[in-house]
Amino acid sequence: MITTHNGPQPADFTDVRATNLAVVLRFVRENAPCSRADIAASTGLNKATVSSLVADLIDRRLLRETGLTENRVGRPATMLVLDGSPYAAIGVEVNVDYITAVAVDLKGEELLNWRRSFPGSTSSAGQAIAAVAAIARRVVSRMSKEARQVLGLTVAVPGLVDVQGAVRIAPNLGWHDVDLCGDLAKALRDPGFPVMVDNDANLGALAERRFGPHGNVDDLVYITGEVGVGAGVIMDGRLRRGGRGYTGEIGHIQIDPLGPDCRCGRRGCIEATAGIGAVLARTAPDASPADLELEIDEIVQRARGGDREVLDLLAEVGANLGKGLAVVANLVNPEVIVLGGYYVPLAPWLLAPAEEEMFRRAIAPGGGGCRLEVSTLGYGAAALGAAARVLDSVDSGRLPAPA
Ligand SMILES: [Zn+2]
């Protein structure tokens, strides 16, 4: 019997039922179209149980039947696929220079993707919460107009988020001890769906697994290339959060003890020597956070035009990044490290020096088999991952009630 508990406690009937509903839902997500017999054969649940679970999932409009298909053996079977069109999962990312909101349906099809510039570094936490609540309300209202039920909302933040959804420190936003989850639920006036908060790098890693080309990679590290640099670590197929949820703060590994000052109060951290800030400090020291995208565009143009100063700078930043990635490769031996955020447009110039330095410093031959790749999800990766976290919670048994 499958139970929701890892320990030896017996699960009660409702737990077992919820878990088995989730088992069937996940099986159909991964194998659709498939029949009830396929589900029974692969999950070990008996056929009567599968029929009852499938009926329940159809009632909840999470699955639907499609046409009959001739089985290779035996009678024609009614095939099942994910439905989920009446649902939406919402992800919002708040960062130093923007707020992004995305909504996807149960299948993960994107329903909307909005990006607004937002002065995160000069706003108070209260102003940021009001702005996140405002954009979330607009998304919810759009979903209601489309007759979709909201399954949940996750907010991505560039900082240390504890297991209760409070932000302990977000250096680039200037936040300390902000109860984002609680305050947001209040601002949304008890919205009737779960509200979660998570670190942007963790959510970027989840997005790469669910929406990127790395669905089958069990050991993956996602690196945010925002003003902050963080890592989301998936090992053995699971996101690793650590004791209090603070895994992956690689942005403050020291690369150069004599390097430039970092926002964290130390010197020569990865963020200060290999982050986007390190690029802009030398090319556009007076750039406003609101213009980051424009400034990065300008750097891309100069690099394409063969500007020696910019090319040398990007080579240096890439090598510094590689020094940091070698620590990651030595510590967790990922199959792939994915660079996201502003590293994506700059990747043509960063990737080679970063890879070379990482390989040189990793102790295992060939960097322990680690590939360095660039995210295909663009600037919306953390917000997409935030929506993915809502889908993950549905897939693990937090199902919407039957209509
Ligand atoms: Zn630092």
Residues whose N, C-alpha, C, O or C-beta is under 5 A from the ligand:
A	BS01	ZN	G251 H252 C262 C264 R266 C269
